[in-house]
C-alpha cells in the first residue's frame, strides 16, 4: 500500500511540475505575440488575413491561459507568432 501511495505521489508531483513549466511558457509566448503584433508592419491583403488569424489565435491563447489550459495556450500562441511573421511577409 505504501508503495502505491508513494508512486501516486510521485506522479502528482511530476504533473504539477509540468503544468508549471507550461504556465511560464504560455505567459512568455502570449506576451511575445502581443509585442510582435503590429498592424503597421502588415503587408497587403494576404498579410491582413494572416494578421486576423494571429489576432484570433492570441485571443484564444489568452482564454486558454485564463482557464489554466496551458499546453493549448502555448500551441495557440506559437501558431499566432507564426501568422504574425507571415503577415509581415505579405503571405
Backbone as XML, in Angstrom:
<?xml version="1.0"?>
<chain id="A" units="angstrom">
  <residue number="1" name="UNK">
    <atom name="N" x="0.822" y="-1.189" z="0.000"/>
    <atom name="CA" x="0.000" y="0.000" z="0.000"/>
    <atom name="C" x="0.866" y="1.253" z="0.000"/>
  </residue>
  <residue number="2" name="UNK">
    <atom name="N" x="1.925" y="1.238" z="0.802"/>
    <atom name="CA" x="2.816" y="2.400" z="0.843"/>
    <atom name="C" x="3.465" y="2.639" z="-0.507"/>
  </residue>
  <residue number="3" name="UNK">
    <atom name="N" x="3.821" y="1.555" z="-1.163"/>
    <atom name="CA" x="4.461" y="1.661" z="-2.474"/>
    <atom name="C" x="3.529" y="2.347" z="-3.469"/>
  </residue>
  <residue number="4" name="UNK">
    <atom name="N" x="2.280" y="1.950" z="-3.458"/>
    <atom name="CA" x="1.289" y="2.528" z="-4.367"/>
    <atom name="C" x="1.114" y="4.015" z="-4.075"/>
  </residue>
  <residue number="5" name="UNK">
    <atom name="N" x="1.031" y="4.372" z="-2.808"/>
    <atom name="CA" x="0.863" y="5.779" z="-2.441"/>
    <atom name="C" x="2.082" y="6.613" z="-2.826"/>
  </residue>
  <residue number="6" name="UNK">
    <atom name="N" x="3.264" y="6.056" z="-2.637"/>
    <atom name="CA" x="4.463" y="6.815" z="-2.998"/>
    <atom name="C" x="4.574" y="7.002" z="-4.506"/>
  </residue>
  <residue number="7" name="UNK">
    <atom name="N" x="4.200" y="5.986" z="-5.268"/>
    <atom name="CA" x="4.208" y="6.118" z="-6.734"/>
    <atom name="C" x="3.178" y="7.151" z="-7.173"/>
  </residue>
  <residue number="8" name="UNK">
    <atom name="N" x="2.010" y="7.104" z="-6.577"/>
    <atom name="CA" x="0.962" y="8.072" z="-6.900"/>
    <atom name="C" x="1.408" y="9.496" z="-6.576"/>
  </residue>
  <residue number="9" name="UNK">
    <atom name="N" x="2.052" y="9.668" z="-5.452"/>
    <atom name="CA" x="2.557" y="10.980" z="-5.058"/>
    <atom name="C" x="3.612" y="11.484" z="-6.042"/>
  </residue>
  <residue number="10" name="UNK">
    <atom name="N" x="4.485" y="10.601" z="-6.508"/>
    <atom name="CA" x="5.500" y="11.000" z="-7.491"/>
    <atom name="C" x="4.854" y="11.465" z="-8.794"/>
  </residue>
  <residue number="11" name="UNK">
    <atom name="N" x="3.813" y="10.757" z="-9.243"/>
    <atom name="CA" x="3.132" y="11.161" z="-10.468"/>
    <atom name="C" x="2.435" y="12.509" z="-10.309"/>
  </residue>
  <residue number="12" name="UNK">
    <atom name="N" x="1.833" y="12.729" z="-9.168"/>
    <atom name="CA" x="1.170" y="14.006" z="-8.924"/>
    <atom name="C" x="2.157" y="15.163" z="-8.900"/>
  </residue>
  <residue number="13" name="UNK">
    <atom name="N" x="3.289" y="14.957" z="-8.263"/>
    <atom name="CA" x="4.312" y="16.000" z="-8.224"/>
    <atom name="C" x="4.873" y="16.277" z="-9.612"/>
  </residue>
  <residue number="14" name="UNK">
    <atom name="N" x="5.067" y="15.241" z="-10.395"/>
    <atom name="CA" x="5.561" y="15.417" z="-11.759"/>
    <atom name="C" x="4.547" y="16.167" z="-12.607"/>
  </residue>
  <residue number="15" name="UNK">
    <atom name="N" x="3.274" y="15.877" z="-12.431"/>
    <atom name="CA" x="2.227" y="16.571" z="-13.185"/>
    <atom name="C" x="2.184" y="18.044" z="-12.825"/>
  </residue>
  <residue number="16" name="UNK">
    <atom name="N" x="2.336" y="18.352" z="-11.560"/>
    <atom name="CA" x="2.334" y="19.756" z="-11.138"/>
    <atom name="C" x="3.544" y="20.499" z="-11.694"/>
  </residue>
  <residue number="17" name="UNK">
    <atom name="N" x="4.688" y="19.848" z="-11.719"/>
    <atom name="CA" x="5.888" y="20.482" z="-12.270"/>
    <atom name="C" x="5.724" y="20.750" z="-13.749"/>
  </residue>
  <residue number="18" name="UNK">
    <atom name="N" x="5.128" y="19.810" z="-14.481"/>
    <atom name="CA" x="4.891" y="20.002" z="-15.911"/>
    <atom name="C" x="3.920" y="21.132" z="-16.176"/>
  </residue>
  <residue number="19" name="UNK">
    <atom name="N" x="2.896" y="21.225" z="-15.353"/>
    <atom name="CA" x="1.914" y="22.297" z="-15.522"/>
    <atom name="C" x="2.555" y="23.661" z="-15.293"/>
  </residue>
  <residue number="20" name="UNK">
    <atom name="N" x="3.465" y="23.736" z="-14.330"/>
    <atom name="CA" x="4.157" y="24.997" z="-14.042"/>
    <atom name="C" x="5.007" y="25.436" z="-15.225"/>
  </residue>
  <residue number="21" name="UNK">
    <atom name="N" x="5.706" y="24.492" z="-15.865"/>
    <atom name="CA" x="6.544" y="24.873" z="-16.995"/>
    <atom name="C" x="5.686" y="25.347" z="-18.167"/>
  </residue>
  <residue number="22" name="UNK">
    <atom name="N" x="4.537" y="24.698" z="-18.401"/>
    <atom name="CA" x="3.635" y="25.171" z="-19.447"/>
    <atom name="C" x="3.072" y="26.541" z="-19.089"/>
  </residue>
  <residue number="23" name="UNK">
    <atom name="N" x="2.839" y="26.796" z="-17.803"/>
    <atom name="CA" x="2.308" y="28.093" z="-17.367"/>
    <atom name="C" x="3.280" y="29.209" z="-17.741"/>
  </residue>
  <residue number="24" name="UNK">
    <atom name="N" x="4.557" y="29.002" z="-17.451"/>
    <atom name="CA" x="5.566" y="30.013" z="-17.752"/>
    <atom name="C" x="5.731" y="30.197" z="-19.257"/>
  </residue>
  <residue number="25" name="UNK">
    <atom name="N" x="5.740" y="29.083" z="-19.985"/>
    <atom name="CA" x="5.874" y="29.146" z="-21.437"/>
    <atom name="C" x="4.670" y="29.822" z="-22.079"/>
  </residue>
  <residue number="26" name="UNK">
    <atom name="N" x="3.491" y="29.538" z="-21.551"/>
    <atom name="CA" x="2.262" y="30.165" z="-22.043"/>
    <atom name="C" x="2.346" y="31.682" z="-21.887"/>
  </residue>
  <residue number="27" name="UNK">
    <atom name="N" x="2.687" y="32.131" z="-20.701"/>
    <atom name="CA" x="2.773" y="33.568" z="-20.448"/>
    <atom name="C" x="3.817" y="34.231" z="-21.335"/>
  </residue>
  <residue number="28" name="UNK">
    <atom name="N" x="4.961" y="33.588" z="-21.492"/>
    <atom name="CA" x="6.031" y="34.161" z="-22.310"/>
    <atom name="C" x="5.618" y="34.257" z="-23.771"/>
  </residue>
  <residue number="29" name="UNK">
    <atom name="N" x="4.987" y="33.208" z="-24.303"/>
    <atom name="CA" x="4.580" y="33.219" z="-25.711"/>
    <atom name="C" x="3.443" y="34.187" z="-25.983"/>
  </residue>
  <residue number="30" name="UNK">
    <atom name="N" x="2.487" y="34.288" z="-25.071"/>
    <atom name="CA" x="1.380" y="35.241" z="-25.260"/>
    <atom name="C" x="1.916" y="36.671" z="-25.232"/>
  </residue>
  <residue number="31" name="UNK">
    <atom name="N" x="2.792" y="36.960" z="-24.284"/>
    <atom name="CA" x="3.373" y="38.306" z="-24.202"/>
    <atom name="C" x="4.201" y="38.630" z="-25.439"/>
  </residue>
  <residue number="32" name="UNK">
    <atom name="N" x="4.976" y="37.670" z="-25.912"/>
    <atom name="CA" x="5.788" y="37.893" z="-27.113"/>
    <atom name="C" x="4.902" y="38.132" z="-28.330"/>
  </residue>
  <residue number="33" name="UNK">
    <atom name="N" x="3.833" y="37.365" z="-28.441"/>
    <atom name="CA" x="2.928" y="37.537" z="-29.579"/>
    <atom name="C" x="2.277" y="38.915" z="-29.554"/>
  </residue>
  <residue number="34" name="UNK">
    <atom name="N" x="1.838" y="39.369" z="-28.380"/>
    <atom name="CA" x="1.244" y="40.703" z="-28.285"/>
    <atom name="C" x="2.269" y="41.776" z="-28.654"/>
  </residue>
  <residue number="35" name="UNK">
    <atom name="N" x="3.513" y="41.580" z="-28.232"/>
    <atom name="CA" x="4.563" y="42.554" z="-28.547"/>
    <atom name="C" x="4.866" y="42.585" z="-30.047"/>
  </residue>
  <residue number="36" name="UNK">
    <atom name="N" x="4.797" y="41.415" z="-30.700"/>
    <atom name="CA" x="5.109" y="41.325" z="-32.132"/>
    <atom name="C" x="3.968" y="41.821" z="-33.015"/>
  </residue>
  <residue number="37" name="UNK">
    <atom name="N" x="2.756" y="41.808" z="-32.490"/>
    <atom name="CA" x="1.582" y="42.162" z="-33.285"/>
    <atom name="C" x="1.574" y="43.665" z="-33.564"/>
  </residue>
  <residue number="38" name="UNK">
    <atom name="N" x="1.678" y="44.022" z="-34.839"/>
    <atom name="CA" x="1.715" y="45.429" z="-35.227"/>
    <atom name="C" x="1.090" y="45.564" z="-36.610"/>
  </residue>
  <residue number="39" name="UNK">
    <atom name="N" x="-0.088" y="46.151" z="-36.679"/>
    <atom name="CA" x="-0.813" y="46.277" z="-37.946"/>
    <atom name="C" x="-0.027" y="47.089" z="-38.967"/>
  </residue>
  <residue number="40" name="UNK">
    <atom name="N" x="0.798" y="48.011" z="-38.510"/>
    <atom name="CA" x="1.562" y="48.857" z="-39.427"/>
    <atom name="C" x="2.592" y="48.047" z="-40.219"/>
  </residue>
  <residue number="41" name="UNK">
    <atom name="N" x="3.004" y="46.890" z="-39.708"/>
    <atom name="CA" x="4.005" y="46.083" z="-40.398"/>
    <atom name="C" x="3.388" y="45.016" z="-41.299"/>
  </residue>
  <residue number="42" name="UNK">
    <atom name="N" x="2.063" y="45.013" z="-41.398"/>
    <atom name="CA" x="1.364" y="44.043" z="-42.235"/>
    <atom name="C" x="1.490" y="44.439" z="-43.701"/>
  </residue>
  <residue number="43" name="UNK">
    <atom name="N" x="1.750" y="43.450" z="-44.552"/>
    <atom name="CA" x="1.941" y="43.703" z="-45.981"/>
    <atom name="C" x="0.785" y="43.130" z="-46.793"/>
  </residue>
  <residue number="44" name="UNK">
    <atom name="N" x="0.017" y="43.982" z="-47.456"/>
    <atom name="CA" x="-1.002" y="43.556" z="-48.406"/>
    <atom name="C" x="-2.191" y="42.838" z="-47.802"/>
  </residue>
  <residue number="45" name="UNK">
    <atom name="N" x="-3.068" y="42.376" z="-48.721"/>
    <atom name="CA" x="-4.299" y="41.699" z="-48.306"/>
    <atom name="C" x="-4.000" y="40.369" z="-47.616"/>
  </residue>
  <residue number="46" name="UNK">
    <atom name="N" x="-3.097" y="39.581" z="-48.189"/>
    <atom name="CA" x="-2.747" y="38.293" z="-47.586"/>
    <atom name="C" x="-2.169" y="38.496" z="-46.190"/>
  </residue>
  <residue number="47" name="UNK">
    <atom name="N" x="-1.385" y="39.537" z="-46.043"/>
    <atom name="CA" x="-0.836" y="39.858" z="-44.731"/>
    <atom name="C" x="-1.923" y="40.220" z="-43.734"/>
  </residue>
  <residue number="48" name="UNK">
    <atom name="N" x="-2.957" y="40.892" z="-44.224"/>
    <atom name="CA" x="-4.080" y="41.247" z="-43.346"/>
    <atom name="C" x="-4.844" y="40.009" z="-42.885"/>
  </residue>
  <residue number="49" name="UNK">
    <atom name="N" x="-4.967" y="39.029" z="-43.783"/>
    <atom name="CA" x="-5.638" y="37.779" z="-43.415"/>
    <atom name="C" x="-4.823" y="37.052" z="-42.346"/>
  </residue>
  <residue number="50" name="UNK">
    <atom name="N" x="-3.513" y="36.984" z="-42.532"/>
    <atom name="CA" x="-2.649" y="36.346" z="-41.540"/>
    <atom name="C" x="-2.693" y="37.098" z="-40.216"/>
  </residue>
  <residue number="51" name="UNK">
    <atom name="N" x="-2.750" y="38.420" z="-40.283"/>
    <atom name="CA" x="-2.848" y="39.242" z="-39.078"/>
    <atom name="C" x="-4.137" y="38.911" z="-38.317"/>
  </residue>
  <residue number="52" name="UNK">
    <atom name="N" x="-5.236" y="38.779" z="-39.046"/>
    <atom name="CA" x="-6.519" y="38.452" z="-38.413"/>
    <atom name="C" x="-6.472" y="37.080" z="-37.755"/>
  </residue>
  <residue number="53" name="UNK">
    <atom name="N" x="-5.849" y="36.117" z="-38.441"/>
    <atom name="CA" x="-5.702" y="34.784" z="-37.853"/>
    <atom name="C" x="-4.872" y="34.866" z="-36.575"/>
  </residue>
  <residue number="54" name="UNK">
    <atom name="N" x="-3.800" y="35.628" z="-36.617"/>
    <atom name="CA" x="-2.920" y="35.763" z="-35.452"/>
    <atom name="C" x="-3.665" y="36.394" z="-34.284"/>
  </residue>
  <residue number="55" name="UNK">
    <atom name="N" x="-4.440" y="37.414" z="-34.565"/>
    <atom name="CA" x="-5.199" y="38.086" z="-33.511"/>
    <atom name="C" x="-6.195" y="37.132" z="-32.858"/>
  </residue>
  <residue number="56" name="UNK">
    <atom name="N" x="-6.874" y="36.343" z="-33.672"/>
    <atom name="CA" x="-7.808" y="35.349" z="-33.136"/>
    <atom name="C" x="-7.109" y="34.297" z="-32.296"/>
  </residue>
  <residue number="57" name="UNK">
    <atom name="N" x="-5.943" y="33.850" z="-32.766"/>
    <atom name="CA" x="-5.194" y="32.839" z="-32.019"/>
    <atom name="C" x="-4.646" y="33.376" z="-30.699"/>
  </residue>
  <residue number="58" name="UNK">
    <atom name="N" x="-4.224" y="34.635" z="-30.691"/>
    <atom name="CA" x="-3.757" y="35.230" z="-29.433"/>
    <atom name="C" x="-4.911" y="35.323" z="-28.445"/>
  </residue>
  <residue number="59" name="UNK">
    <atom name="N" x="-6.065" y="35.710" z="-28.923"/>
    <atom name="CA" x="-7.236" y="35.786" z="-28.051"/>
    <atom name="C" x="-7.589" y="34.409" z="-27.496"/>
  </residue>
  <residue number="60" name="UNK">
    <atom name="N" x="-7.514" y="33.400" z="-28.353"/>
    <atom name="CA" x="-7.789" y="32.040" z="-27.918"/>
    <atom name="C" x="-6.742" y="31.572" z="-26.904"/>
  </residue>
  <residue number="61" name="UNK">
    <atom name="N" x="-5.480" y="31.901" z="-27.151"/>
    <atom name="CA" x="-4.410" y="31.536" z="-26.213"/>
    <atom name="C" x="-4.644" y="32.197" z="-24.857"/>
  </residue>
  <residue number="62" name="UNK">
    <atom name="N" x="-5.050" y="33.447" z="-24.880"/>
    <atom name="CA" x="-5.320" y="34.164" z="-23.622"/>
    <atom name="C" x="-6.481" y="33.504" z="-22.878"/>
  </residue>
  <residue number="63" name="UNK">
    <atom name="N" x="-7.499" y="33.057" z="-23.613"/>
    <atom name="CA" x="-8.623" y="32.351" z="-22.988"/>
    <atom name="C" x="-8.149" y="31.041" z="-22.367"/>
  </residue>
  <residue number="64" name="UNK">
    <atom name="N" x="-7.295" y="30.310" z="-23.083"/>
    <atom name="CA" x="-6.748" y="29.057" z="-22.558"/>
    <atom name="C" x="-5.921" y="29.315" z="-21.299"/>
  </residue>
  <residue number="65" name="UNK">
    <atom name="N" x="-5.213" y="30.435" z="-21.283"/>
    <atom name="CA" x="-4.415" y="30.800" z="-20.108"/>
    <atom name="C" x="-5.333" y="31.072" z="-18.914"/>
  </residue>
  <residue number="66" name="UNK">
    <atom name="N" x="-6.437" y="31.714" z="-19.163"/>
    <atom name="CA" x="-7.377" y="32.061" z="-18.105"/>
    <atom name="C" x="-7.975" y="30.818" z="-17.453"/>
  </residue>
  <residue number="67" name="UNK">
    <atom name="N" x="-8.269" y="29.802" z="-18.262"/>
    <atom name="CA" x="-8.867" y="28.574" z="-17.718"/>
    <atom name="C" x="-7.794" y="27.533" z="-17.368"/>
  </residue>
  <residue number="68" name="UNK">
    <atom name="N" x="-6.539" y="27.962" z="-17.365"/>
    <atom name="CA" x="-5.394" y="27.145" z="-16.976"/>
    <atom name="C" x="-5.209" y="25.904" z="-17.853"/>
  </residue>
  <residue number="69" name="UNK">
    <atom name="N" x="-5.492" y="26.052" z="-19.135"/>
    <atom name="CA" x="-5.218" y="25.006" z="-20.115"/>
    <atom name="C" x="-3.927" y="25.421" z="-20.822"/>
  </residue>
  <residue number="70" name="UNK">
    <atom name="N" x="-2.813" y="25.294" z="-20.114"/>
    <atom name="CA" x="-1.565" y="25.902" z="-20.538"/>
    <atom name="C" x="-0.937" y="25.259" z="-21.767"/>
  </residue>
  <residue number="71" name="UNK">
    <atom name="N" x="-1.097" y="23.947" z="-21.955"/>
    <atom name="CA" x="-0.490" y="23.321" z="-23.122"/>
    <atom name="C" x="-1.144" y="23.819" z="-24.409"/>
  </residue>
  <residue number="72" name="UNK">
    <atom name="N" x="-2.470" y="23.993" z="-24.411"/>
    <atom name="CA" x="-3.142" y="24.554" z="-25.589"/>
    <atom name="C" x="-2.839" y="26.039" z="-25.738"/>
  </residue>
  <residue number="73" name="UNK">
    <atom name="N" x="-2.649" y="26.728" z="-24.643"/>
    <atom name="CA" x="-2.259" y="28.134" z="-24.687"/>
    <atom name="C" x="-0.943" y="28.287" z="-25.446"/>
  </residue>
  <residue number="74" name="UNK">
    <atom name="N" x="0.028" y="27.460" z="-25.101"/>
    <atom name="CA" x="1.339" y="27.516" z="-25.761"/>
    <atom name="C" x="1.191" y="27.233" z="-27.253"/>
  </residue>
  <residue number="75" name="UNK">
    <atom name="N" x="0.396" y="26.218" z="-27.595"/>
    <atom name="CA" x="0.197" y="25.863" z="-29.003"/>
    <atom name="C" x="-0.408" y="27.032" z="-29.786"/>
  </residue>
  <residue number="76" name="UNK">
    <atom name="N" x="-1.457" y="27.639" z="-29.251"/>
    <atom name="CA" x="-2.122" y="28.739" z="-29.958"/>
    <atom name="C" x="-1.237" y="29.980" z="-30.037"/>
  </residue>
  <residue number="77" name="UNK">
    <atom name="N" x="-0.489" y="30.259" z="-28.990"/>
    <atom name="CA" x="0.402" y="31.422" z="-29.004"/>
    <atom name="C" x="1.521" y="31.235" z="-30.033"/>
  </residue>
  <residue number="78" name="UNK">
    <atom name="N" x="2.067" y="30.024" z="-30.130"/>
    <atom name="CA" x="3.107" y="29.763" z="-31.128"/>
    <atom name="C" x="2.541" y="29.862" z="-32.540"/>
  </residue>
  <residue number="79" name="UNK">
    <atom name="N" x="1.331" y="29.345" z="-32.742"/>
    <atom name="CA" x="0.682" y="29.474" z="-34.045"/>
    <atom name="C" x="0.447" y="30.943" z="-34.382"/>
  </residue>
  <residue number="80" name="UNK">
    <atom name="N" x="0.046" y="31.733" z="-33.398"/>
    <atom name="CA" x="-0.173" y="33.163" z="-33.621"/>
    <atom name="C" x="1.117" y="33.850" z="-34.045"/>
  </residue>
  <residue number="81" name="UNK">
    <atom name="N" x="2.214" y="33.491" z="-33.396"/>
    <atom name="CA" x="3.502" y="34.095" z="-33.752"/>
    <atom name="C" x="3.902" y="33.719" z="-35.178"/>
  </residue>
  <residue number="82" name="UNK">
    <atom name="N" x="3.564" y="32.508" z="-35.614"/>
    <atom name="CA" x="3.821" y="32.106" z="-36.993"/>
    <atom name="C" x="3.043" y="33.003" z="-37.957"/>
  </residue>
  <residue number="83" name="UNK">
    <atom name="N" x="1.755" y="33.212" z="-37.684"/>
    <atom name="CA" x="0.931" y="34.045" z="-38.565"/>
    <atom name="C" x="1.355" y="35.513" z="-38.527"/>
  </residue>
  <residue number="84" name="UNK">
    <atom name="N" x="1.878" y="35.968" z="-37.410"/>
    <atom name="CA" x="2.395" y="37.332" z="-37.349"/>
    <atom name="C" x="3.574" y="37.475" z="-38.296"/>
  </residue>
  <residue number="85" name="UNK">
    <atom name="N" x="4.461" y="36.490" z="-38.277"/>
    <atom name="CA" x="5.617" y="36.519" z="-39.189"/>
    <atom name="C" x="5.143" y="36.468" z="-40.640"/>
  </residue>
  <residue number="86" name="UNK">
    <atom name="N" x="4.131" y="35.646" z="-40.903"/>
    <atom name="CA" x="3.596" y="35.562" z="-42.268"/>
    <atom name="C" x="2.955" y="36.886" z="-42.691"/>
  </residue>
  <residue number="87" name="UNK">
    <atom name="N" x="2.292" y="37.571" z="-41.782"/>
    <atom name="CA" x="1.637" y="38.837" z="-42.135"/>
    <atom name="C" x="2.659" y="39.903" z="-42.516"/>
  </residue>
  <residue number="88" name="UNK">
    <atom name="N" x="3.822" y="39.836" z="-41.906"/>
    <atom name="CA" x="4.881" y="40.792" z="-42.236"/>
    <atom name="C" x="5.490" y="40.512" z="-43.605"/>
  </residue>
  <residue number="89" name="UNK">
    <atom name="N" x="5.405" y="39.249" z="-44.039"/>
    <atom name="CA" x="5.919" y="38.883" z="-45.360"/>
    <atom name="C" x="4.856" y="39.073" z="-46.449"/>
  </residue>
  <residue number="90" name="UNK">
    <atom name="N" x="3.630" y="39.350" z="-46.027"/>
    <atom name="CA" x="2.553" y="39.520" z="-47.009"/>
    <atom name="C" x="1.982" y="38.188" z="-47.468"/>
  </residue>
  <residue number="91" name="UNK">
    <atom name="N" x="2.110" y="37.180" z="-46.650"/>
    <atom name="CA" x="1.628" y="35.847" z="-47.035"/>
    <atom name="C" x="0.478" y="35.413" z="-46.182"/>
  </residue>
</chain>
